[in-house]
Amino acid sequence: MRNVTITVEDDALEWARVEAAKRNTSVSKLVGSFISEMRRRDDAYMRAYHEWKNDTRTWSSDGQPYPKREELYERGSKS
C-alpha cells in the first residue's frame, strides 16, 4: 500500500471525520474504501458495456408484427 497526501476543503474533511467515526474507521480507510468501491463499479460498468456492445442478437421482427402484451402474458379482458 502507498500513502497519498490530498487537499480537501475544511467542511469536507469534517464530514469525512464524522463519517469515519460513525463507521468506526479512520479517514484514510474511509477514503481508500471509497476509491476501491468506485473502481469496482467502473469495472462492472465497463464489462456490461462491452457485453452489450458485442451482443449479436437482433431485435427486429422480420416484418411480422410483434405479439400483443396480453398474448405474451396470457392476460385477457376480465368479464
Buried (B, 14 or more C-beta within 10 A) or exposed (E): EEEEEEEEEEEEEEEBEEEBEEEEEEBBEBBBEEEEEEEEEEEEEEEEEEEEEEEEEEEEEEEEEEEEEEEEEEEEEEE
